[in-house]
Amino acid sequence: MRTVTLEISSREKISKRFLRAFEGEPQGDVISFESPELLFRVISGKRWDLLKIMTGAGPMTIREAARRMKRDVKAVHTDVHVLLNAGILQKTGEGLIVFPFDAVHVDFMLNAA
């Protein structure tokens, strides 16, 4: 099973992970955000629903994703492009969209101010 971790990371932590990966240390599949606010802005409720229907589903058209979600194609198209720009979704050579993971792990901690 291929799992992606969505996390909140400082630039310093991301740079350290990059250097470890460059030295050959496996880092796993991680998508980092600078703040919880950015993560929640990019992955809103409807976009989270989109990821749920695409997790483990393989490549599909935007129209097919909209059909599965029972949503307007234009609205799903907008959400898909936000997720593509964030590096969360990918586009295949055939122009289909894919979320190439079977599971999502979200990792961040909220500390007292």
C-alpha positions as CSV (number, residue, x, y, z in Angstrom):
1,M,0.0,0.0,0.0
2,R,1.4,3.4,-1.0
3,T,0.7,6.1,1.6
4,V,1.4,9.8,1.3
5,T,1.9,12.0,4.4
6,L,0.6,15.5,4.4
7,E,2.6,17.5,7.0
8,I,3.3,21.0,8.3
9,S,7.1,21.6,8.0
10,S,9.5,24.5,8.2
11,R,11.7,25.3,5.3
12,E,14.6,24.1,7.4
13,K,13.0,20.7,8.0
14,I,12.2,20.3,4.3
15,S,15.8,21.2,3.4
16,K,17.2,18.6,5.8
17,R,14.9,16.0,4.4
18,F,16.0,16.9,0.9
19,L,19.7,16.5,1.9
20,R,19.0,13.1,3.5
21,A,17.2,12.0,0.3
22,F,20.1,13.3,-1.8
23,E,22.5,11.1,0.3
24,G,20.3,8.1,-0.6
25,E,18.2,7.9,2.6
26,P,14.5,7.0,1.6
27,Q,12.1,9.7,2.8
28,G,8.8,8.2,1.8
29,D,6.0,10.1,0.0
30,V,5.6,13.5,1.8
31,I,3.8,16.7,0.8
32,S,4.7,19.6,3.0
33,F,2.9,22.8,3.8
34,E,4.3,25.8,5.7
35,S,1.3,26.2,8.0
36,P,-2.0,24.4,8.9
37,E,-3.8,27.4,7.4
38,L,-2.2,26.8,4.0
39,L,-3.0,23.1,4.2
40,F,-6.6,23.8,4.9
41,R,-6.8,26.5,2.2
42,V,-5.5,24.1,-0.4
43,I,-7.4,21.0,0.8
44,S,-10.8,22.4,1.6
45,G,-13.8,20.2,2.4
46,K,-14.8,19.5,-1.3
47,R,-11.2,19.0,-2.3
48,W,-10.8,16.5,0.6
49,D,-13.9,14.7,-0.8
50,L,-12.2,14.7,-4.2
51,L,-9.1,13.1,-2.7
52,K,-11.3,10.5,-1.0
53,I,-12.9,9.3,-4.2
54,M,-9.5,9.4,-6.1
55,T,-7.5,7.5,-3.4
56,G,-6.6,4.1,-4.9
57,A,-8.9,4.7,-7.9
58,G,-6.3,5.1,-10.6
59,P,-6.3,7.6,-13.4
60,M,-9.6,9.2,-14.4
61,T,-11.1,12.2,-16.3
62,I,-12.3,15.3,-14.5
63,R,-15.7,14.4,-15.8
64,E,-15.6,11.0,-14.2
65,A,-14.4,12.5,-10.8
66,A,-17.3,15.0,-11.0
67,R,-19.8,12.1,-11.8
68,R,-18.5,10.1,-8.8
69,M,-18.9,13.2,-6.5
70,K,-22.2,14.2,-8.0
71,R,-20.8,17.7,-8.6
72,D,-20.7,20.2,-11.4
73,V,-17.7,19.5,-13.8
74,K,-16.7,23.1,-13.8
75,A,-16.4,23.2,-10.0
76,V,-14.4,19.9,-9.9
77,H,-12.2,21.3,-12.7
78,T,-11.3,24.3,-10.5
79,D,-10.6,22.0,-7.5
80,V,-8.5,19.7,-9.6
81,H,-6.3,22.5,-10.9
82,V,-5.7,23.8,-7.3
83,L,-4.6,20.3,-6.3
84,L,-2.4,19.9,-9.5
85,N,-0.7,23.2,-8.8
86,A,-0.1,22.2,-5.2
87,G,1.5,18.9,-6.4
88,I,-1.1,16.7,-4.8
89,L,-2.7,15.4,-7.9
90,Q,-0.8,14.4,-11.0
91,K,-1.6,14.4,-14.7
92,T,-0.8,11.3,-16.8
93,G,0.6,11.4,-20.3
94,E,-2.9,10.8,-21.6
95,G,-4.2,13.9,-19.8
96,L,-6.0,12.0,-17.1
97,I,-5.8,13.0,-13.4
98,V,-4.5,10.7,-10.7
99,F,-3.9,10.6,-7.0
100,P,-1.3,7.8,-7.0
101,F,-1.8,6.8,-3.4
102,D,-3.8,4.2,-1.5
103,A,-3.9,6.0,1.8
104,V,-3.4,9.5,3.2
105,H,-1.8,10.3,6.6
106,V,-2.1,13.9,7.9
107,D,0.6,14.8,10.4
108,F,0.8,18.0,12.4
109,M,0.5,19.2,16.0
110,L,-1.4,22.1,17.5
111,N,0.5,23.5,20.5
112,A,-0.7,25.9,23.1
113,A,0.1,29.6,22.3
